[in-house]
Amino acid sequence: MRIALIAGVEQEAEAFLPGQHDRLEQHGHLSVRFVRHSAHEIAITCCGVGKVNAAIAATLLAGLHHAELLMIIGTAGKLSAIAGDCFAIHEAVQGDYGAQRPEGFAHFTAGSWPIGVARVEAFRACPLPDVGLPQARIVTGDSFVECPDHSLRLRDGLSGDLVDMETGALAQVAQQLGLPWAAIKATTDDANGASAGDFQSNLLLAARRAAEAAEQAISRLQ
């Protein structure tokens, strides 16, 4: 299988099969590392933080690599009390897409017309081989969450377990291109006032945790 693998920051991308590559290519601002793993051909890049960067990288690698699966790995903040520190993502929604109304923000399915009755339909991931990870629903937005009140709004309003800045964009690209997508995320923080420091302290460990789980899952793909 040909897999396009993206991560938001360098430490997350480098944690996947660290130091291994068959070749390296530069495409615009993206450095792409090509590696073979358990008969699968993988193109991996650090897209940069945020939804636009994720969408650009996913679209580029889908065409460049003729990808059969789009996948994102890396880190996330935790919104809910879900047990665990590394998760297979089964649903993604975008938490900053919708309509700003006098009574508050109305969430809509990303890409839909944000007028009328608010409705959110999650992007559903394709199932990965079981490597012992709990499943989680992730909320994506172009803001790093350091506010516990906003965390509660994302948790309660969108049934979010985790929050990040890229997965929902990759999922939307996959849907537009007619490709399956998958994601594995390990948590660094609780999306609260201590998030910035916790993210920095826990980034390397969480990045490697997610990468190892992705290596195991990909090795079991048919």
QUINORDA-V441824 format. One line per field, one symbol per residue. ss: DSSP state (@ for helix, = for strand, . for the rest). phi: phi as a letter, one per 30 degrees, with the letter a starting at -180 (. if undefined). psi: psi as a letter, one per 40 degrees, with the letter a starting at -180 (. if undefined). Layout:
# QUINORDA-V441824
ss->???
phi->???
psi->???
This chain:
# QUINORDA-V441824
ss->.======..@@@@@........=====..========..=======....@@@@@@@@@@@@@@....==========.......=========...====..====...............==.........=======.......@@@@@@@@@@@...===..@@@@@@@@@@@..==========.....@@@@@@@@@@@@@@@@@@@@@@@@@...
phi->.ccccbbdbeddddddheicadabbcbidcccccbcbhiccbcbbddjdjddeddddddddeddchdcbcbbbkcaccccdedkbbbddcbbbcdcclbdcedkdcdbdejdddbjddabcddcdddcedbicdcbccccadaddbbdddeddddddbhdcbbbbbeddedddedddicdbaabbcccachbdcddddeddcedddddddddddeddddcdd
psi->ihhhhiididddddehghehidiiihhbehhhhhihhfeihhhhihdiiiddddddddddddddefiehhihiaiiihdaehiiehihheihiheehahhideahhhihheihfiahhhhhihhiihiihfehiiihihhifihhehddddddddddefhdihaedddddddddddefiiiiihhiidiffaeedddddddedddddddddddddddddei.
